[in-house]
Amino acid sequence: MTRHEILTSPDLTSLRTAELRRDFKQKIPELLELERLIRQYPQHLHARTEILLKNNALEFPLYSVTLGSEKPDAPTLLLTGGMHGIERIGSQVLIAWLHTLLERLNWDEHLQQLLSHIQLVLLPILNPAGMYLNQRANGNGVDLNRNAPIDAEGRVPLLGGGHRLGPFLPWYRGRKRGQMEAENIALEQVLQRQIFNRPFAAVLDLHSGLGMQDRLWFPHAYRKKAIGNIAQYVALKLLWERTYPNHTYLFEPQSIHYLSHGDLWDYFYYQSRAQNQPHFLPLTLEMGSWMWVKKSPRQLFNMAGLFNPQIQHRHSRVLRRHILLLDFIVAATLNHKNWLPDEKQTGIFNQTAKSLWF
């Protein structure tokens, strides 16, 4: 699909009726804003409809957008959001940052030069049907981040760690021997096409959850044992803390808090290893939504309010808050050769990881 084919794709055509556009403007404005950026900046990005998701006679496009270098050996950063439809703020942060990036490309020569050496791939709304329905799961009632074919090696939280009781309860994993959900298959195809064939690739997946602090989590989620490239995560953590010593993020493996079944990034990490991808570093930004609830307790009575800031000035603050992190991840991806540990440092950082987390 070329840059301009997106403008006449069936999903965009299907949304041109006034009634449907009013419905989408009310229920999923993030999708319309992403489409607006795709139409407004064709000179800077390549947009692709990965799949059309059908739910109750409606079609929801799952878009990927790519910008930057087209060289096959360029390091790549994958940015994803909206995996859980109720957690809209992740998609909103990515779309706001993308808007800024695209506008800067019109006049910022430094950014133009930077992006000539790195590929950025964004899937800002991984679960458009879930977002439309204002629910965590996708249109089939499946939790996309409990859906990969990988089981936890230990006890998981009741229900929350993933279950197969049925889609009538949250955190449903899907059928035991069923195929992954269409959204996850589309994401896997993006990884195969644009990520696993790169010399270095990082991922930042944006979520919001019930916590008082923003967290940067990395695999494993299915086992407490340290991931194979733990030294690289320690090196990235130290780089972040040396560069921005006043940050407030917690940088840690998810498994020190709880285990879960079916974690996508555990699954994709092992896929990258099987394909001899030397450096693949998925990270999850878990925004602490209790910070917003604490300041506006009325949000407790609104499901969306449990996961998203509801007051306008706080919402704007969150959209600004993570720009520094996103810019850092871009720079770290581009300059990975300057901070990845050598053989001697790897041994030291493995020991550091044990003292920090294991």
VOTOR-918175 format. One record per residue (C-alpha): y negated, z, x negated; residue number from 1. Coordinates in steps of 0.5 Angstrom, whole numbers. Layout:
N
Y | Z | X | i
Y | Z | X | NUM
...
//
This chain:
358
Y | Z | X | i
0 | 0 | 0 | 1
-7 | -2 | -3 | 2
-13 | 2 | -3 | 3
-15 | -2 | 4 | 4
-9 | -2 | 8 | 5
-10 | 5 | 9 | 6
-16 | 3 | 14 | 7
-12 | -1 | 18 | 8
-5 | 3 | 18 | 9
-2 | 5 | 25 | 10
-4 | 12 | 25 | 11
-11 | 11 | 24 | 12
-11 | 6 | 30 | 13
-7 | 10 | 34 | 14
-13 | 16 | 34 | 15
-18 | 11 | 36 | 16
-18 | 12 | 43 | 17
-24 | 17 | 45 | 18
-19 | 22 | 48 | 19
-14 | 23 | 42 | 20
-20 | 23 | 37 | 21
-23 | 29 | 41 | 22
-17 | 32 | 42 | 23
-16 | 32 | 34 | 24
-23 | 34 | 33 | 25
-22 | 40 | 37 | 26
-15 | 42 | 34 | 27
-14 | 39 | 27 | 28
-21 | 37 | 24 | 29
-18 | 37 | 17 | 30
-14 | 31 | 18 | 31
-21 | 27 | 21 | 32
-25 | 30 | 15 | 33
-19 | 27 | 10 | 34
-19 | 21 | 13 | 35
-27 | 20 | 13 | 36
-26 | 21 | 5 | 37
-21 | 16 | 5 | 38
-26 | 11 | 8 | 39
-32 | 13 | 5 | 40
-30 | 13 | -2 | 41
-25 | 7 | -3 | 42
-28 | 6 | -10 | 43
-25 | 12 | -13 | 44
-18 | 14 | -10 | 45
-12 | 11 | -7 | 46
-9 | 13 | -1 | 47
-2 | 12 | 2 | 48
1 | 14 | 8 | 49
7 | 18 | 6 | 50
10 | 18 | 13 | 51
9 | 18 | 20 | 52
11 | 25 | 24 | 53
12 | 24 | 31 | 54
12 | 30 | 36 | 55
11 | 30 | 43 | 56
9 | 22 | 43 | 57
4 | 24 | 38 | 58
4 | 21 | 31 | 59
1 | 25 | 25 | 60
0 | 22 | 18 | 61
2 | 25 | 12 | 62
-3 | 23 | 7 | 63
-3 | 23 | -1 | 64
-9 | 21 | -5 | 65
-9 | 19 | -12 | 66
-15 | 19 | -17 | 67
-16 | 18 | -24 | 68
-12 | 15 | -30 | 69
-7 | 10 | -28 | 70
-3 | 10 | -35 | 71
4 | 12 | -34 | 72
3 | 17 | -40 | 73
-3 | 21 | -37 | 74
-2 | 28 | -35 | 75
-2 | 29 | -28 | 76
-4 | 35 | -23 | 77
-1 | 35 | -16 | 78
-5 | 39 | -11 | 79
-2 | 41 | -4 | 80
-4 | 45 | 2 | 81
-3 | 46 | 9 | 82
5 | 47 | 8 | 83
4 | 53 | 13 | 84
0 | 50 | 19 | 85
-3 | 56 | 21 | 86
-6 | 57 | 14 | 87
-11 | 52 | 15 | 88
-16 | 55 | 9 | 89
-11 | 52 | 4 | 90
-13 | 45 | 6 | 91
-20 | 46 | 7 | 92
-21 | 49 | 0 | 93
-17 | 42 | -3 | 94
-21 | 38 | 2 | 95
-28 | 41 | 0 | 96
-26 | 41 | -7 | 97
-24 | 33 | -6 | 98
-31 | 32 | -3 | 99
-35 | 35 | -9 | 100
-30 | 31 | -14 | 101
-31 | 24 | -10 | 102
-39 | 25 | -10 | 103
-40 | 27 | -17 | 104
-36 | 21 | -19 | 105
-42 | 17 | -17 | 106
-46 | 20 | -22 | 107
-43 | 24 | -27 | 108
-41 | 20 | -33 | 109
-37 | 26 | -36 | 110
-33 | 27 | -30 | 111
-31 | 20 | -30 | 112
-29 | 20 | -37 | 113
-25 | 26 | -36 | 114
-21 | 23 | -30 | 115
-20 | 17 | -34 | 116
-15 | 21 | -38 | 117
-11 | 25 | -32 | 118
-8 | 23 | -26 | 119
-10 | 27 | -20 | 120
-5 | 27 | -14 | 121
-7 | 31 | -7 | 122
-3 | 32 | -1 | 123
-8 | 37 | 3 | 124
-4 | 37 | 9 | 125
3 | 37 | 8 | 126
4 | 40 | 15 | 127
0 | 36 | 20 | 128
4 | 37 | 26 | 129
4 | 45 | 25 | 130
-3 | 45 | 24 | 131
-4 | 41 | 30 | 132
0 | 46 | 34 | 133
-3 | 52 | 30 | 134
4 | 55 | 28 | 135
7 | 56 | 21 | 136
13 | 52 | 22 | 137
13 | 44 | 23 | 138
14 | 41 | 29 | 139
21 | 42 | 29 | 140
20 | 50 | 28 | 141
22 | 50 | 21 | 142
19 | 53 | 15 | 143
18 | 48 | 10 | 144
18 | 53 | 4 | 145
24 | 56 | 7 | 146
28 | 49 | 7 | 147
30 | 47 | 1 | 148
38 | 47 | -1 | 149
37 | 54 | -5 | 150
40 | 61 | -4 | 151
37 | 67 | -6 | 152
41 | 71 | -11 | 153
40 | 78 | -8 | 154
37 | 81 | -2 | 155
31 | 78 | 2 | 156
26 | 81 | 7 | 157
29 | 81 | 14 | 158
27 | 74 | 17 | 159
21 | 73 | 12 | 160
26 | 71 | 7 | 161
29 | 66 | 11 | 162
34 | 65 | 16 | 163
38 | 60 | 20 | 164
38 | 64 | 27 | 165
34 | 59 | 30 | 166
27 | 56 | 31 | 167
25 | 61 | 36 | 168
24 | 66 | 30 | 169
19 | 65 | 25 | 170
21 | 63 | 18 | 171
27 | 59 | 20 | 172
30 | 55 | 14 | 173
34 | 49 | 18 | 174
41 | 48 | 19 | 175
46 | 50 | 13 | 176
48 | 43 | 11 | 177
42 | 39 | 14 | 178
38 | 34 | 11 | 179
31 | 37 | 9 | 180
25 | 36 | 13 | 181
21 | 30 | 13 | 182
15 | 33 | 10 | 183
19 | 36 | 4 | 184
23 | 29 | 3 | 185
16 | 26 | 3 | 186
14 | 31 | -2 | 187
20 | 30 | -6 | 188
19 | 22 | -6 | 189
12 | 23 | -9 | 190
15 | 28 | -14 | 191
20 | 23 | -16 | 192
14 | 17 | -16 | 193
9 | 20 | -20 | 194
10 | 27 | -23 | 195
17 | 27 | -26 | 196
16 | 21 | -30 | 197
10 | 25 | -34 | 198
10 | 28 | -40 | 199
6 | 34 | -37 | 200
5 | 36 | -30 | 201
3 | 42 | -26 | 202
2 | 44 | -19 | 203
-2 | 48 | -15 | 204
0 | 49 | -8 | 205
-5 | 53 | -4 | 206
-3 | 58 | 2 | 207
-6 | 65 | 5 | 208
-2 | 71 | 6 | 209
-3 | 78 | 8 | 210
-5 | 81 | 2 | 211
-12 | 85 | -1 | 212
-12 | 80 | -7 | 213
-11 | 73 | -9 | 214
-5 | 72 | -13 | 215
-3 | 66 | -17 | 216
5 | 66 | -17 | 217
10 | 62 | -20 | 218
18 | 61 | -20 | 219
23 | 64 | -19 | 220
23 | 66 | -12 | 221
30 | 66 | -11 | 222
32 | 70 | -17 | 223
29 | 76 | -21 | 224
31 | 73 | -28 | 225
26 | 69 | -32 | 226
25 | 62 | -31 | 227
27 | 58 | -37 | 228
20 | 56 | -39 | 229
17 | 63 | -38 | 230
13 | 62 | -45 | 231
9 | 56 | -42 | 232
7 | 61 | -36 | 233
5 | 66 | -41 | 234
1 | 62 | -45 | 235
-3 | 59 | -39 | 236
-4 | 66 | -36 | 237
-7 | 68 | -43 | 238
-11 | 62 | -43 | 239
-14 | 63 | -36 | 240
-16 | 70 | -38 | 241
-19 | 69 | -45 | 242
-23 | 63 | -42 | 243
-25 | 67 | -35 | 244
-24 | 75 | -37 | 245
-28 | 77 | -31 | 246
-23 | 73 | -26 | 247
-20 | 77 | -20 | 248
-13 | 74 | -19 | 249
-6 | 77 | -21 | 250
-2 | 72 | -25 | 251
5 | 74 | -24 | 252
12 | 71 | -22 | 253
14 | 72 | -14 | 254
20 | 75 | -15 | 255
17 | 82 | -17 | 256
15 | 82 | -10 | 257
21 | 79 | -6 | 258
26 | 74 | -6 | 259
27 | 68 | -1 | 260
31 | 63 | 1 | 261
30 | 55 | 0 | 262
24 | 56 | -4 | 263
21 | 49 | -5 | 264
18 | 50 | -12 | 265
25 | 53 | -15 | 266
28 | 47 | -12 | 267
23 | 42 | -15 | 268
23 | 46 | -22 | 269
31 | 45 | -23 | 270
30 | 37 | -21 | 271
25 | 36 | -26 | 272
30 | 40 | -31 | 273
35 | 35 | -29 | 274
31 | 29 | -30 | 275
29 | 32 | -37 | 276
22 | 33 | -35 | 277
19 | 37 | -41 | 278
14 | 41 | -38 | 279
13 | 42 | -30 | 280
9 | 48 | -28 | 281
9 | 49 | -21 | 282
4 | 55 | -19 | 283
2 | 58 | -12 | 284
-5 | 60 | -10 | 285
-4 | 66 | -5 | 286
-10 | 68 | -2 | 287
-11 | 75 | 0 | 288
-13 | 74 | 7 | 289
-13 | 82 | 8 | 290
-20 | 82 | 5 | 291
-22 | 78 | 11 | 292
-19 | 82 | 16 | 293
-21 | 88 | 13 | 294
-29 | 86 | 14 | 295
-27 | 83 | 21 | 296
-22 | 87 | 24 | 297
-23 | 83 | 30 | 298
-19 | 78 | 27 | 299
-12 | 82 | 28 | 300
-12 | 80 | 35 | 301
-12 | 73 | 33 | 302
-6 | 69 | 30 | 303
-11 | 64 | 26 | 304
-15 | 70 | 24 | 305
-9 | 73 | 20 | 306
-9 | 68 | 15 | 307
-16 | 65 | 15 | 308
-23 | 67 | 15 | 309
-27 | 67 | 21 | 310
-34 | 69 | 20 | 311
-38 | 63 | 17 | 312
-41 | 66 | 11 | 313
-34 | 68 | 9 | 314
-31 | 62 | 10 | 315
-36 | 58 | 6 | 316
-35 | 63 | 0 | 317
-28 | 62 | 0 | 318
-29 | 54 | 0 | 319
-33 | 56 | -6 | 320
-29 | 62 | -9 | 321
-23 | 57 | -12 | 322
-27 | 52 | -15 | 323
-27 | 55 | -22 | 324
-20 | 56 | -22 | 325
-19 | 48 | -19 | 326
-23 | 46 | -25 | 327
-19 | 50 | -30 | 328
-13 | 47 | -28 | 329
-15 | 40 | -29 | 330
-18 | 42 | -36 | 331
-11 | 46 | -38 | 332
-7 | 40 | -35 | 333
-11 | 35 | -39 | 334
-11 | 39 | -45 | 335
-4 | 42 | -45 | 336
-3 | 40 | -52 | 337
-8 | 45 | -54 | 338
-5 | 51 | -51 | 339
3 | 50 | -50 | 340
7 | 54 | -55 | 341
10 | 52 | -61 | 342
17 | 54 | -63 | 343
15 | 61 | -66 | 344
10 | 62 | -60 | 345
15 | 61 | -55 | 346
19 | 67 | -58 | 347
13 | 72 | -58 | 348
11 | 70 | -51 | 349
18 | 71 | -48 | 350
18 | 78 | -50 | 351
11 | 78 | -47 | 352
14 | 76 | -41 | 353
19 | 81 | -41 | 354
14 | 87 | -42 | 355
10 | 84 | -37 | 356
15 | 83 | -31 | 357
22 | 84 | -33 | 358
//
